[in-house]
Amino acid sequence: EPEVTQTPSHQVTQMGQEVILRCVPISNHLYFYWYRQILGQKVEFLVSFYNNEISEKSEIFDDQFSVERPDGSNFTLKIRSTKLEDSAMYFCASSRDSRDTQYFGPGTRLTVL
Amino acid sequence: TQLLEQSPQFLSIQEGENLTVYCNSSSVFSSLQWYRQEPGEGPVLLVTVVTGGEVKKLKRLTFQFGDARKDSSLHITAAQPGDTGLYLCAGEPSGTYKYIFGTGTRLKVLA
């Protein structure tokens, strides 16, 4: 069964460093998403992406964040200058279309020291 | 602000008992999903409901979407220790491209 994959599973970085989290969505899906979950808190929406454009973003998704689909398979989330409060699990999701169910990857645990 | 409130937050029951988890909001959703999440892993889809009043069954799990598409429930019959986990509801507000997640219900089924 096709699934969303994410790399790395765990990323440790120093405050102020840039990080890139990678995702490979399900191959025939056209809509891509990033969510985050701070430890002990609920899953929060960051951004949705379709046709090489951001469709919607939350207040969390400020200028420090960017997304890109650099090729036909990868979908990346970049955090330019990480802060301590960026420490969280980051989940990528994809869906076939905007009304279809979103399927989630296993997540990347980001730890900012 | 769109919110999804889940209740109860924690539930500890004996094997064989029945339980119901609720997901409520004042917002209307185009669809509502139920996920199960294990520690350190991503949410795994259980079911999607899209029509007001819709009922779906997945073995011992029964999911219902409210008539007004503002709320949902998950009922587990004869709970088993393997049902232990975190259950999340997630709604897609009408006209958006995102999911709003509930706060989660942590279920523990004791043998």
Interface residues (C-beta under 8 A of the other chain):
Chain A: V4 Q6 Y31 Y33 Y35 K42 V43 E44 F45 S48 Y50 S55 E56 S58 M89 F91 S98 R99 T101 Q102 Y103 F104 G105 P106 G107 R109
Chain B: S30 S31 Q33 Y35 G40 E41 G42 P43 V44 L45 T48 L88 A90 E92 T96 Y97 K98 Y99 I100 F101 G102 T103 G104
